[in-house]
Amino acid sequence: MASIQNSPPLIRGNTSGLTSTQVTDASTEPKIRRLSFELDDRGRPLSERQLHGLSYPEWIAFNLKHCATTVYRTFKWIKVLIILKRNGITPESIREINRNGGIISKILQAIGSSDELISSVCGISKVNPNFQAIKQELCTSMHDNEPMPMRKLISILNENNFDYDPDRLNEITILGVGSVGQVIQIPMRDGTTKVVKVVDSDLEIKFKADISIVSTILSLVSRFKPDIVGRGSTDAIRGFLSTIPREFDLRYEKHNTQIQQRRFQRLDQDFYHITADDCRCSESDHGYRNTNCHNYLGTRPRAPQHYINVDGKNVEIEYSSPAIDEDLSSRNMLVMEEIDGVTLSSSDDDFLTKVVQPLLVAHNQTMDRSRISPSMINALRQEIRNCAFSAWEQGLFTAGECSADMHNGNIMVSIEGKKIIIHFIDFGNYVNETRDTVVSIYTAVSAIDKAMHTQNQEHINSHADALIGALRQFGIPTRDTINWDAIKREAITEFSNPENGGNPNKVVTKVFDIGFRHGLRVPPSIIGLFRARLILTQN
């Protein structure tokens, strides 16, 4: 996004900068309408520029507010660093850090979405007695977010000419408060209610200030303490930060949600037709010949499940995403269907009330709460999670389309009759990868995994060749020449490095660091996919 200092901010406006394009190459892409953005002469998307002009006094006032916010947030970040230095990482320190809000809460939630990330970032073993307490505090970090002030909410509704009932404002219900916005149920003049997601421009300023501060901290760490965070990881974090401002433009989420709806309608269709033969690496393509490449895609990802066994009953599964009201949605407001369910990150009590009990009643099972143990709830939660991952991976493998921000908080579950409905929500960060990129992603994951489970040097060398071929496909060179042989040698060292504890996810991170040192940058979208895959595949 264009820097605030260079141009007036995008506060409000129409969608005149958005156009739709139709993909016509059916051999490689699904026929789904996609969103493209016209660029100005500086290469910036028109939708991210000033679409509704501000006067210079307004623009100056906005920038002064940004500067003041940056100073204020800098002191907040200093406080966070002092807490970490004084107390280390404990449930109490995480709770205290989370009170500072902004991007801090989003980072905490991202860490808490994976046991591997918690162990790696916090430096704590999974067998440590405090591990579960720290995990619980990280997972509930979003629950402490403050809702938007009523006056700000009213301002957004009026700005969008939303026909709410001003006499029933006391009936407004907050359904959820996230890192960049909140979802609320609003009474309408006609007596109905609508579910609306809104984002706050003041919060956007806070996040942009945080992004500037974190980028500065990363630069200082990379320069003076490069052993703490690898340069590749630093670049990956910066890439993640660069995607956050887009989450404040709900037009992206509206369009991405509509794409996901069409994907669920075509869930069993395979547009890419990826086979084992697609994984062959040739000298002309990658500079390495790998005769074992055909093994990497020997088995396809598991097809989405449509039935699961719950207490001896086969229960039907459906996949969905919320319907969007296009006419009433805008940049800072998204009107969607209401989902009477809970996320996978909700408490056991909420999961019991909203999922387990209604499901057992629908199937005429005896409602004996003593029979419903925590282990039964967790088993059902894990089974639903596995179903969600299979549907997510199906979208990636067969069409290159999926959310790069998938975690328990973005998967909702509801009961409709006798069926379980799995809803994917929050599509602010959605990717659309080419067929070759998808093949390379699976090749890289499989090559690393196979190389770590063999002692045969010839096979290790072959797997390393396949990994280099994948990096050539989705990596972005930042130098005129890249020493691929050096990347290969260092990657082979990491395959058997005992510090990685046999964990291929740690090796992936280190390979990205190795590539960055040699002038190869991995795009944020690819990093997001690896992160989402890590989160969804963990037990």
C-alpha positions in Angstrom: 0.0 0.0 0.0 1.2 3.5 -0.8 2.9 5.2 2.1 0.8 7.6 4.2 3.4 10.2 3.9 3.3 10.1 0.1 -0.4 10.4 -0.5 -3.7 11.1 1.2 -5.2 8.0 2.9 -8.1 6.0 1.6 -10.9 6.7 4.0 -14.0 6.1 2.0 -15.1 5.9 -1.6 -16.6 3.9 -4.4 -15.2 0.8 -6.2 -14.5 2.4 -9.5 -11.0 1.1 -9.4 -12.2 -2.5 -9.4 -12.7 -4.5 -12.6 -13.5 -8.2 -13.2 -11.7 -10.5 -15.6 -12.7 -13.8 -16.9 -10.2 -16.6 -17.0 -10.5 -18.4 -20.3 -7.7 -21.0 -20.2 -9.7 -24.0 -18.9 -6.7 -26.3 -19.1 -4.9 -24.6 -16.2 -7.4 -22.4 -14.4 -11.0 -22.8 -13.1 -13.6 -20.6 -14.8 -14.2 -18.4 -11.9 -14.4 -14.6 -12.1 -11.5 -13.0 -10.4 -10.8 -9.5 -9.1 -8.0 -7.5 -10.8 -7.0 -3.9 -10.0 -6.1 -1.2 -12.4 -2.7 0.3 -11.7 -1.8 4.0 -11.8 1.5 5.3 -13.3 3.3 4.5 -10.1 2.2 0.8 -10.0 -0.2 1.3 -7.2 -3.7 -0.3 -7.3 -6.3 2.4 -7.9 -8.5 0.8 -5.2 -5.7 1.6 -2.7 -5.4 5.2 -3.6 -7.5 8.2 -2.6 -10.8 7.6 -4.2 -12.7 10.2 -2.3 -10.6 13.4 -2.2 -9.6 14.9 1.1 -8.8 18.6 1.4 -5.2 19.4 2.3 -6.2 20.5 5.9 -7.9 17.1 6.3 -4.9 15.3 4.9 -2.5 17.2 7.1 -4.6 16.4 10.2 -4.7 12.7 9.2 -0.9 12.6 9.0 -0.4 14.4 12.2 -2.7 11.9 13.9 -0.6 9.1 12.3 2.6 10.6 13.7 1.1 11.1 17.2 -0.2 7.5 17.1 3.3 6.2 16.1 4.9 8.0 19.0 2.3 6.6 21.4 2.5 3.1 20.0 6.4 3.2 20.2 6.1 3.6 24.0 3.6 0.7 24.1 6.2 -1.5 22.2 8.9 -0.4 24.6 6.7 -1.5 27.4 6.2 -4.9 25.7 9.9 -5.4 25.4 10.5 -4.5 29.1 7.8 -7.0 30.2 9.5 -9.7 28.1 12.9 -8.8 29.5 11.7 -8.7 33.1 9.3 -11.6 33.3 10.0 -13.8 30.2 7.2 -15.6 28.5 4.6 -16.6 31.1 0.8 -16.7 31.0 0.8 -13.5 33.1 3.2 -11.6 30.9 1.2 -12.6 27.7 -2.0 -11.3 29.4 -0.3 -8.1 30.2 1.2 -7.7 26.7 -2.1 -8.4 25.1 -3.6 -5.3 26.9 -1.6 -3.1 24.5 -3.8 -4.2 21.6 -3.1 -3.4 17.9 -1.0 -5.7 15.9 0.3 -7.2 19.1 -2.9 -9.2 19.6 -2.8 -10.4 16.0 0.7 -11.7 16.5 -0.2 -13.4 19.7 -3.1 -15.1 18.0 -0.9 -16.2 15.1 1.6 -17.8 17.5 -1.1 -19.5 19.5 -2.6 -21.1 16.4 0.2 -23.8 16.2 1.9 -25.9 18.9 5.0 -25.8 16.7 5.0 -22.0 16.6 4.5 -21.7 20.3 7.4 -24.1 21.0 9.6 -22.3 18.5 8.8 -18.6 19.2 8.4 -19.0 23.0 11.3 -21.4 23.4 9.3 -23.8 25.5 9.0 -27.5 25.2 5.6 -29.1 24.7 6.2 -31.2 27.8 6.8 -28.1 29.9 4.2 -27.8 32.6 3.5 -24.2 31.6 3.0 -25.0 27.9 -0.8 -25.6 28.0 -1.3 -22.5 30.1 0.7 -20.3 27.7 -1.2 -21.9 24.8 -4.5 -21.1 26.4 -3.6 -17.5 27.0 -2.4 -17.1 23.4 -5.5 -18.7 21.9 -7.8 -16.4 23.9 -5.8 -13.2 23.1 -8.5 -11.9 20.7 -11.2 -12.3 23.3 -9.9 -9.3 25.3 -10.2 -6.9 22.3 -12.3 -3.8 23.0 -15.5 -3.3 20.9 -15.8 -0.2 18.8 -17.4 2.8 20.5 -21.1 3.3 19.7 -20.5 6.7 18.2 -18.0 5.3 15.8 -20.3 2.5 14.8 -23.1 4.9 14.2 -20.8 7.1 12.0 -19.9 4.1 9.8 -23.6 3.0 9.5 -24.6 6.5 8.5 -21.7 6.9 6.1 -23.0 3.8 4.2 -26.7 4.9 4.4 -27.5 1.7 6.3 -31.2 1.5 7.2 -30.8 0.6 10.9 -33.4 1.3 13.5 -32.1 4.2 15.6 -34.7 3.5 18.3 -33.4 0.0 18.9 -29.7 0.7 19.3 -29.8 -0.9 22.7 -30.5 -4.2 20.9 -27.3 -4.3 19.0 -25.4 -7.5 19.8 -21.7 -7.9 19.4 -21.1 -11.4 17.9 -17.3 -11.2 17.8 -14.4 -8.7 18.1 -11.3 -9.5 15.9 -8.0 -7.8 15.4 -9.1 -5.4 12.7 -12.8 -5.2 13.1 -15.9 -6.6 14.8 -19.0 -8.5 13.8 -22.3 -7.2 15.1 -26.0 -7.9 14.8 -28.0 -4.8 14.0 -31.8 -4.3 14.2 -33.3 -2.8 11.0 -36.3 -0.5 10.5 -38.3 -3.4 8.9 -38.1 -5.4 12.1 -35.4 -7.8 10.8 -31.8 -8.0 11.9 -28.6 -8.1 9.8 -25.1 -9.3 10.6 -22.4 -6.7 9.7 -18.6 -6.6 9.9 -17.2 -3.2 10.3 -13.6 -1.8 10.5 -12.4 1.3 12.2 -10.2 3.9 10.4 -8.7 4.8 13.7 -7.7 1.2 14.2 -6.2 1.2 10.7 -3.9 4.1 11.8 -2.9 2.2 14.9 -2.0 -0.9 12.8 0.0 1.1 10.3 2.0 2.7 13.2 2.6 -0.8 14.6 3.8 -2.1 11.2 6.3 0.8 11.0 7.6 0.1 14.5 7.9 -3.7 14.0 9.7 -3.1 10.7 12.2 -0.9 12.5 12.7 -3.4 15.3 13.3 -6.2 12.7 15.8 -4.0 10.9 17.7 -3.4 14.1 17.6 -7.1 15.1 18.8 -8.2 11.6 21.7 -5.7 11.8 22.9 -6.1 15.3 21.6 -9.6 16.4 21.2 -11.6 13.2 21.4 -14.9 15.2 18.0 -14.2 16.9 15.9 -14.1 13.8 17.1 -15.2 10.4 17.0 -12.7 7.6 14.6 -15.0 5.6 12.3 -15.1 8.6 12.6 -11.3 9.0 11.6 -10.9 5.3 8.7 -13.3 5.8 7.4 -11.3 8.8 7.7 -8.2 6.7 5.7 -9.9 4.0 3.0 -10.9 6.5 2.9 -7.3 7.8 2.5 -6.0 4.2 -0.8 -8.0 3.8 -2.5 -6.6 6.9 -3.5 -3.1 5.5 -5.6 -5.0 2.9 -7.7 -6.5 5.6 -9.1 -3.0 6.3 -10.6 -2.9 2.8 -13.5 -5.2 3.1 -14.1 -5.2 -0.7 -11.2 -7.7 -0.9 -12.9 -10.0 1.7 -16.3 -9.7 -0.1 -14.8 -10.8 -3.4 -12.7 -13.6 -1.9 -15.7 -14.9 0.0 -17.6 -15.1 -3.2 -14.7 -17.0 -4.9 -14.7 -19.5 -1.9 -18.5 -20.0 -2.2 -18.0 -21.0 -5.9 -15.1 -23.3 -4.9 -17.4 -25.2 -2.4 -20.0 -25.6 -5.2 -17.3 -27.2 -7.3 -15.5 -29.0 -4.5 -15.2 -32.3 -6.3 -14.0 -30.8 -9.6 -10.3 -31.0 -10.4 -9.2 -28.0 -12.6 -5.4 -28.5 -12.4 -5.3 -32.3 -12.8 -1.9 -32.6 -11.1 -0.4 -36.1 -11.4 2.9 -37.7 -10.3 4.3 -37.0 -13.8 4.0 -33.3 -13.2 6.8 -33.5 -10.6 9.6 -34.5 -13.0 12.5 -32.1 -12.9 14.6 -31.6 -16.0 18.0 -30.0 -16.5 16.5 -27.4 -18.8 14.0 -26.4 -16.2 16.0 -26.4 -13.0 19.6 -27.2 -13.7 19.3 -30.6 -11.9 18.1 -34.0 -13.0 16.1 -35.9 -10.4 15.0 -39.4 -11.4 13.1 -39.9 -8.2 10.8 -36.9 -8.6 7.9 -39.0 -9.6 7.5 -40.2 -6.1 6.7 -36.8 -4.6 3.2 -36.7 -5.7 2.6 -40.4 -5.6 -0.5 -39.9 -3.4 -3.0 -37.1 -3.8 -4.3 -35.1 -0.9 -7.3 -36.8 0.7 -10.6 -35.8 -0.8 -12.9 -33.8 1.4 -15.0 -36.0 3.7 -18.8 -35.8 3.4 -19.5 -38.0 6.5 -18.0 -38.5 9.9 -18.8 -41.0 12.7 -20.2 -39.3 15.8 -21.1 -41.6 18.7 -21.8 -44.5 16.3 -23.8 -42.4 13.8 -22.8 -41.4 10.3 -23.3 -37.6 10.2 -23.3 -35.7 6.9 -20.8 -32.8 6.5 -21.3 -29.8 4.3 -18.8 -26.9 3.6 -19.9 -23.3 3.3 -18.8 -19.7 3.6 -21.2 -16.8 4.6 -23.4 -15.3 1.9 -22.6 -11.6 1.2 -25.1 -8.8 0.5 -23.2 -7.0 -2.3 -25.5 -4.0 -2.4 -25.1 -3.1 1.2 -21.3 -3.8 1.5 -18.5 -1.3 1.1 -14.9 -0.7 2.0 -15.5 -0.5 5.7 -18.7 -2.5 6.1 -19.6 -6.1 5.1 -23.1 -7.3 5.4 -23.3 -11.1 5.6 -25.6 -14.0 6.6 -25.7 -14.9 10.3 -24.1 -18.2 11.4 -25.5 -19.7 14.5 -22.4 -21.6 15.5 -19.0 -21.4 17.2 -15.4 -21.4 16.0 -13.0 -24.3 16.6 -11.1 -22.0 19.0 -14.1 -21.6 21.3 -14.3 -23.1 24.7 -15.4 -26.6 25.4 -18.6 -25.3 27.0 -19.6 -23.3 24.0 -18.7 -26.2 21.7 -20.9 -28.4 23.8 -23.8 -26.1 23.7 -23.7 -25.1 20.1 -22.5 -28.3 18.4 -22.5 -31.5 20.5 -25.8 -31.1 22.2 -27.8 -30.0 19.1 -26.2 -32.8 17.1 -27.1 -35.5 19.6 -30.7 -34.2 19.9 -31.0 -34.2 16.1 -30.0 -37.9 16.0 -32.3 -38.8 18.9 -29.4 -39.6 21.3 -29.9 -39.4 25.1 -28.9 -36.1 26.4 -26.8 -37.3 29.4 -24.2 -34.6 30.0 -22.1 -36.9 32.2 -21.6 -39.2 29.1 -20.2 -36.2 27.1 -16.6 -36.1 28.3 -14.0 -33.5 27.4 -12.2 -36.2 25.4 -15.3 -36.8 23.3 -15.6 -33.0 22.6 -11.9 -32.8 21.6 -12.2 -35.9 19.4 -15.2 -34.3 17.5 -13.3 -31.0 17.3 -10.3 -32.7 15.8 -12.4 -34.7 13.3 -14.1 -31.5 12.1 -10.7 -29.9 11.9 -9.4 -32.7 9.7 -12.5 -32.3 7.4 -11.8 -28.6 7.2 -8.1 -29.2 6.2 -9.1 -31.7 3.5 -11.5 -29.1 2.0 -8.9 -26.4 2.3 -6.2 -28.5 0.7 -8.6 -29.7 -2.1 -9.0 -26.0 -3.1 -5.2 -25.5 -3.2 -4.4 -28.7 -4.9 -7.1 -28.7 -7.6 -7.4 -24.9 -8.3 -4.7 -23.0 -6.4 -7.3 -21.1 -4.5 -7.6 -21.0 -0.7 -7.2 -18.7 2.3 -3.7 -18.1 3.5 -5.0 -17.2 7.0 -6.6 -20.5 8.0 -6.6 -21.3 11.7 -9.1 -22.5 14.3 -10.5 -19.0 14.7 -11.5 -18.8 11.0 -13.4 -22.1 11.0 -16.9 -22.0 12.3 -19.2 -25.0 13.0 -23.0 -25.1 13.1 -25.7 -27.7 13.1 -28.5 -27.7 10.5 -31.0 -30.4 10.9 -28.9 -33.6 11.2 -25.9 -32.1 9.3 -22.7 -30.5 10.5 -21.9 -27.4 8.5 -18.3 -26.3 8.4 -18.0 -22.6 7.5 -14.8 -20.9 6.3 -14.8 -17.2 7.3 -12.5 -14.2 7.1 -11.0 -14.1 3.6 -8.9 -11.0 3.9 -5.8 -12.9 2.9 -6.7 -15.2 0.0 -4.3 -16.6 -2.6 -4.6 -17.7 -6.2 -1.6 -19.7 -7.3 -0.7 -21.1 -10.6 -0.6 -24.8 -11.3 3.2 -24.9 -11.5 3.4 -23.1 -8.1 1.1 -25.6 -6.5 3.2 -28.5 -7.8 6.3 -26.8 -6.5 4.8 -26.4 -3.0 4.0 -30.1 -2.7 7.4 -31.0 -4.2 9.2 -28.9 -1.6 7.3 -30.3 1.4 7.7 -33.9 0.2 11.3 -33.5 -0.7 12.3 -32.2 2.7 10.2 -34.8 4.5 11.8 -37.7 2.5 15.3 -36.3 2.8 14.9 -36.3 6.6 13.9 -39.9 6.7 16.7 -41.5 4.8 20.4 -42.1 5.3 21.1 -42.9 1.6 23.3 -40.0 0.4 22.3 -40.5 -3.2 18.6 -40.2 -2.3 19.3 -37.1 -0.1 21.1 -35.5 -3.0 18.1 -36.3 -5.3 15.6 -34.9 -2.8 17.7 -31.7 -2.5 17.7 -31.3 -6.2 13.9 -31.5 -6.2 13.8 -28.9 -3.4 16.0 -26.5 -5.5 13.7 -27.0 -8.5 10.7 -26.0 -6.3 12.5 -22.9 -5.0 13.4 -21.9 -8.5 9.7 -22.0 -9.3 8.2 -20.0 -6.5 11.2 -18.0 -5.3 11.9 -14.4 -6.4 15.6 -13.6 -7.1 16.9 -10.4 -5.5 20.3 -10.7 -7.2 21.5 -11.1 -10.8 23.1 -14.5 -9.9 22.2 -17.0 -7.2 24.5 -19.7 -6.0 22.1 -22.6 -6.1 24.8 -25.1 -5.3 25.5 -23.3 -2.0 21.7 -23.3 -1.1 21.6 -27.0 -1.9 24.7 -27.8 0.3 23.3 -25.8 3.3 19.9 -27.3 2.9 21.4 -30.8 3.0 23.1 -29.9 6.3 19.7 -28.9 7.8 18.1 -32.2 6.8 20.2 -34.0 9.5 20.7 -31.1 11.9 19.7 -32.4 15.4 18.6 -28.9 16.4 15.5 -29.3 14.1 14.4 -32.3 16.2 13.2 -34.2 13.1 10.6 -31.5 12.4 10.3 -30.7 8.7 8.5 -27.4 9.4 11.6 -26.1 11.1 13.7 -27.1 8.1 11.3 -25.3 5.8 11.8 -22.1 7.8 15.6 -22.5 7.7 15.6 -23.2 4.0 13.8 -19.9 3.4 16.5 -18.2 5.6 19.2 -19.9 3.5 17.6 -18.8 0.3 17.3 -15.2 1.5 21.0 -15.1 2.4 21.8 -16.1 -1.1 19.4 -13.6 -2.8 16.2 -15.6 -3.0 13.0 -14.2 -1.5 9.9 -16.3 -0.9 6.6 -14.4 -1.6 4.3 -13.7 1.4 1.5 -15.7 -0.2 3.7 -18.8 -0.3 4.8 -18.3 3.3 1.2 -17.9 4.2 0.3 -21.2 2.6 3.1 -23.1 4.4 2.0 -21.5 7.7 -1.7 -22.4 7.1 -0.7 -26.0 6.1 1.4 -26.2 9.3 -1.4 -25.0 11.5 -4.1 -27.3 9.9 -2.0 -30.4 9.8 -0.8 -30.4 13.4 -2.5 -32.9 15.8 
